[in-house]
Amino acid sequence: MTTVAEAVAIGNGNGHRHIVNVSGGKDSAALALYLQDQYPDLEVEYVFCDTGCELPETYQYLARLEAVLGQDIVHLNALDLIGVAKKPGRNPFDIWLNEVYGGFLPSPRARWCTRVLKIKPFERHVGDDQAFSYIGIRGDETREGYQSQKPPVISEQPNIVPVYPFKDHSLGLHDIRMILEESGLGLPSYYEWRSRSGCYFCFYQQIGEWQGLKERHPEWFERAKQYETTGFTWVDGRTLEEIAAQPRREAIPAPELAEGCAICHL
């Protein structure tokens, strides 16, 4: 594992690249701002792996982050992996779902969406270059799986080396919030009703988050319903139709306690 001090010491010489894969979540946004503030001479790339199914609030937040950084965030797209041209309205998730996976929808037990729509486009973008991948795991992370000897990585490729600045400098949730507030960026607006960034139909959502989607974006809730079949529901044991009919409003987890794929919502 490489520390941020070691990665910064190498700098951009010898063909090394320094990349922050932003998700639209608070931690990766704060990390992008932190690196720019602490290491202004370091040439950092910012990328976003776009599934085509992100929330409108996510795109808005990324646009605001670009404005604060004063630098473009490169949007990567999984259509490139199968040689399909990008066109307005062409959805990478649906293309992969129907053309490659034969309609087999992802789930917590078969997360092909993360691998294909998030990891592979990033690896393609890096290619054979030597790259440091900066990841926003905080110094106070206590979620299951984050206490292991090996924190989450975006790629297992040997030329893509993970770096964890927040862990190296013991920065926790309070520090991340301060970075976002002092920059003027703040938190993503979807935290008012959702605990994570990621696709509008993310199967890690809890009942309260599905209810929030129906309230805030009823058209996206209806689209999510259309994916459900006799043998598949986004929520184990319940259809979205049943959730929509539930009279009681469920709570949502705090963003720092949300379970799910770190790659999609850090």
C-alpha positions as CSV (number, residue, x, y, z in Angstrom):
1,M,0.0,0.0,0.0
2,T,1.3,3.4,-1.0
3,T,0.9,6.4,1.3
4,V,-0.2,9.8,0.0
5,A,3.2,11.2,1.0
6,E,4.9,8.6,-1.2
7,A,2.6,9.1,-4.1
8,V,3.0,12.9,-4.0
9,A,6.8,12.6,-3.7
10,I,6.8,10.6,-7.0
11,G,4.6,13.4,-8.5
12,N,3.7,13.3,-12.2
13,G,7.1,12.3,-13.4
14,N,8.1,8.9,-14.9
15,G,4.6,8.6,-16.5
16,H,2.7,8.3,-13.2
17,R,-0.9,9.5,-13.2
18,H,-2.9,10.6,-10.1
19,I,-6.6,10.0,-10.4
20,V,-9.7,10.5,-8.2
21,N,-12.7,8.5,-9.2
22,V,-15.5,10.6,-7.9
23,S,-18.9,8.9,-7.3
24,G,-21.1,11.9,-6.6
25,G,-20.9,11.1,-2.9
26,K,-19.5,13.3,-0.2
27,D,-16.2,11.5,0.5
28,S,-14.8,11.4,-3.0
29,A,-15.9,15.1,-3.5
30,A,-14.1,16.1,-0.3
31,L,-11.1,14.1,-1.3
32,A,-10.9,15.9,-4.7
33,L,-11.0,19.3,-2.9
34,Y,-8.5,18.1,-0.2
35,L,-5.9,17.1,-2.7
36,Q,-6.2,20.3,-4.7
37,D,-5.9,22.3,-1.5
38,Q,-3.0,20.4,0.1
39,Y,-1.1,19.5,-3.0
40,P,-1.7,22.3,-5.6
41,D,1.3,21.3,-7.7
42,L,0.1,17.8,-8.2
43,E,-1.6,17.2,-11.5
44,V,-4.7,15.2,-10.6
45,E,-7.3,13.8,-12.9
46,Y,-11.0,13.6,-11.9
47,V,-13.2,10.9,-13.5
48,F,-16.8,9.8,-13.1
49,C,-18.0,6.4,-14.3
50,D,-21.5,7.2,-15.7
51,T,-24.0,4.3,-15.7
52,G,-26.6,6.4,-17.4
53,C,-28.9,5.7,-14.4
54,E,-27.7,8.3,-12.0
55,L,-29.9,10.7,-10.1
56,P,-30.4,14.2,-11.4
57,E,-29.0,15.4,-8.1
58,T,-25.8,13.5,-8.7
59,Y,-25.1,15.2,-12.0
60,Q,-25.9,18.6,-10.5
61,Y,-23.5,17.9,-7.6
62,L,-20.7,16.9,-10.0
63,A,-21.3,20.1,-12.0
64,R,-20.9,22.2,-8.9
65,L,-17.8,20.2,-7.9
66,E,-16.3,21.0,-11.3
67,A,-17.0,24.7,-10.7
68,V,-15.3,24.7,-7.3
69,L,-12.3,22.7,-8.6
70,G,-12.0,24.8,-11.7
71,Q,-11.3,21.6,-13.6
72,D,-13.4,19.2,-15.7
73,I,-14.5,15.8,-14.5
74,V,-14.1,13.3,-17.3
75,H,-17.2,11.2,-17.7
76,L,-16.4,7.6,-18.6
77,N,-18.9,5.2,-20.2
78,A,-19.2,1.4,-20.4
79,L,-20.5,1.6,-23.9
80,D,-16.9,2.0,-25.1
81,L,-16.2,-1.5,-23.8
82,I,-18.4,-3.1,-26.3
83,G,-18.0,-0.7,-29.2
84,V,-21.4,0.9,-29.0
85,A,-21.6,4.6,-30.0
86,K,-22.8,7.1,-27.4
87,K,-26.1,8.8,-28.3
88,P,-28.5,11.0,-26.3
89,G,-30.8,8.7,-24.3
90,R,-28.7,5.6,-24.9
91,N,-28.3,4.0,-21.5
92,P,-25.1,1.9,-20.8
93,F,-27.0,-0.1,-18.1
94,D,-29.8,-1.2,-20.4
95,I,-27.4,-2.0,-23.3
96,W,-25.3,-4.3,-21.1
97,L,-28.4,-5.8,-19.4
98,N,-30.1,-6.7,-22.7
99,E,-27.3,-7.3,-25.1
100,V,-24.7,-8.9,-22.9
101,Y,-26.5,-10.3,-19.8
102,G,-29.7,-11.4,-21.5
103,G,-31.9,-9.5,-19.1
104,F,-30.3,-10.9,-16.0
105,L,-30.6,-8.1,-13.5
106,P,-27.9,-7.4,-10.9
107,S,-28.3,-8.0,-7.2
108,P,-26.2,-8.0,-4.0
109,R,-25.2,-11.5,-4.9
110,A,-24.4,-10.8,-8.5
111,R,-23.1,-7.2,-8.8
112,W,-22.1,-7.2,-12.4
113,C,-23.2,-3.6,-12.6
114,T,-20.4,-2.4,-10.4
115,R,-17.7,-4.4,-12.2
116,V,-18.9,-3.6,-15.8
117,L,-20.2,0.0,-15.4
118,K,-17.8,1.4,-12.8
119,I,-14.6,-0.6,-12.6
120,K,-14.0,-1.7,-16.2
121,P,-14.4,1.8,-17.7
122,F,-11.9,3.2,-15.1
123,E,-9.4,0.4,-16.0
124,R,-9.8,1.2,-19.7
125,H,-9.2,4.9,-19.0
126,V,-6.0,4.1,-17.2
127,G,-4.8,1.5,-19.7
128,D,-1.2,0.3,-19.1
129,D,-0.1,3.5,-17.4
130,Q,1.1,3.6,-13.9
131,A,-1.6,5.3,-11.8
132,F,-2.3,6.2,-8.2
133,S,-6.0,5.8,-7.4
134,Y,-7.0,8.1,-4.6
135,I,-9.9,6.6,-2.5
136,G,-11.9,8.5,0.1
137,I,-12.0,5.9,2.9
138,R,-12.0,8.0,6.1
139,G,-9.8,7.5,9.1
140,D,-12.9,6.8,11.2
141,E,-14.6,4.2,9.0
142,T,-16.3,1.6,11.1
143,R,-18.6,0.0,8.5
144,E,-18.4,-3.7,8.0
145,G,-15.6,-4.7,5.7
146,Y,-13.7,-1.4,6.2
147,Q,-11.8,-2.7,9.2
148,S,-10.2,-5.5,7.2
149,Q,-6.5,-5.5,6.5
150,K,-7.3,-4.6,2.9
151,P,-9.6,-1.5,2.5
152,P,-11.7,-1.3,-0.7
153,V,-10.0,-0.7,-4.0
154,I,-11.4,0.4,-7.3
155,S,-9.2,-1.9,-9.3
156,E,-7.1,-5.0,-8.7
157,Q,-4.8,-4.2,-11.6
158,P,-1.2,-4.1,-10.5
159,N,-0.5,-0.8,-12.3
160,I,-3.3,0.9,-10.4
161,V,-2.1,1.6,-6.9
162,P,-4.7,2.6,-4.2
163,V,-3.9,5.6,-2.0
164,Y,-6.0,6.6,1.1
165,P,-5.2,10.2,2.1
166,F,-7.9,10.4,4.7
167,K,-6.7,7.3,6.5
168,D,-3.1,8.4,6.3
169,H,-4.0,11.7,7.9
170,S,-6.7,10.3,10.3
171,L,-9.4,12.5,8.8
172,G,-12.9,11.6,9.9
173,L,-16.5,12.5,9.2
174,H,-16.2,15.9,10.9
175,D,-13.2,16.8,8.8
176,I,-14.9,15.7,5.6
177,R,-18.0,17.9,6.4
178,M,-15.7,20.8,7.2
179,I,-13.9,20.5,3.8
180,L,-17.2,20.5,2.0
181,E,-18.7,23.4,4.0
182,E,-15.6,25.6,3.7
183,S,-15.3,25.1,0.0
184,G,-18.9,26.2,-0.4
185,L,-19.9,22.9,-2.1
186,G,-21.7,21.3,0.9
187,L,-23.3,17.9,0.9
188,P,-25.2,16.4,-2.1
189,S,-28.9,17.4,-1.9
190,Y,-30.1,13.8,-2.3
191,Y,-28.9,13.2,1.3
192,E,-32.2,14.8,2.3
193,W,-34.0,11.5,1.3
194,R,-31.2,9.0,0.3
195,S,-28.1,7.7,2.0
196,R,-25.9,7.1,-1.1
197,S,-25.1,8.1,-4.7
198,G,-25.5,5.5,-7.4
199,C,-28.2,4.3,-9.7
200,Y,-31.8,5.3,-9.0
201,F,-32.7,1.6,-8.7
202,C,-29.8,0.6,-6.5
203,F,-30.7,-2.7,-4.8
204,Y,-28.9,-1.6,-1.6
205,Q,-31.6,1.0,-1.0
206,Q,-33.8,0.6,2.1
207,I,-37.5,1.0,2.1
208,G,-37.4,4.6,3.2
209,E,-35.1,5.4,0.3
210,W,-37.4,3.8,-2.2
211,Q,-40.2,5.8,-0.7
212,G,-38.1,8.9,-1.1
213,L,-37.5,8.0,-4.8
214,K,-41.2,7.8,-5.4
215,E,-41.8,11.1,-3.7
216,R,-38.9,13.0,-5.4
217,H,-38.7,11.3,-8.7
218,P,-41.9,9.3,-9.4
219,E,-40.9,8.8,-13.0
220,W,-37.7,7.0,-12.0
221,F,-39.7,4.9,-9.5
222,E,-42.0,3.8,-12.3
223,R,-39.0,2.9,-14.5
224,A,-37.6,0.9,-11.6
225,K,-40.9,-1.0,-11.3
226,Q,-40.8,-1.9,-15.0
227,Y,-37.6,-4.0,-14.4
228,E,-39.3,-6.2,-11.8
229,T,-40.6,-9.5,-13.1
230,T,-42.3,-12.6,-11.5
231,G,-38.9,-13.9,-10.5
232,F,-37.1,-10.6,-9.5
233,T,-37.8,-7.7,-7.2
234,W,-35.3,-5.0,-6.2
235,V,-36.2,-5.6,-2.5
236,D,-36.1,-9.2,-1.3
237,G,-39.6,-10.4,-0.7
238,R,-41.4,-7.2,-1.7
239,T,-42.3,-5.5,-5.0
240,L,-42.0,-1.8,-5.5
241,E,-45.8,-1.7,-6.0
242,E,-46.2,-3.1,-2.5
243,I,-43.7,-0.5,-1.1
244,A,-45.6,2.3,-2.9
245,A,-48.8,1.1,-1.2
246,Q,-47.2,1.0,2.3
247,P,-48.8,3.9,4.4
248,R,-46.0,4.2,6.9
249,R,-42.9,6.2,6.0
250,E,-39.7,4.3,6.9
251,A,-36.5,6.0,8.1
252,I,-33.4,6.2,6.0
253,P,-29.9,5.4,7.3
254,A,-27.4,8.2,7.8
255,P,-24.9,8.6,4.9
256,E,-22.0,7.5,7.0
257,L,-23.9,4.3,8.0
258,A,-25.1,3.3,4.6
259,E,-24.4,-0.2,3.4
260,G,-23.5,-1.0,-0.1
261,C,-20.8,-0.9,-2.7
262,A,-18.0,1.6,-1.7
263,I,-17.1,2.1,-5.3
264,C,-20.5,3.4,-6.2
265,H,-21.1,5.8,-3.3
266,L,-18.0,6.9,-1.5
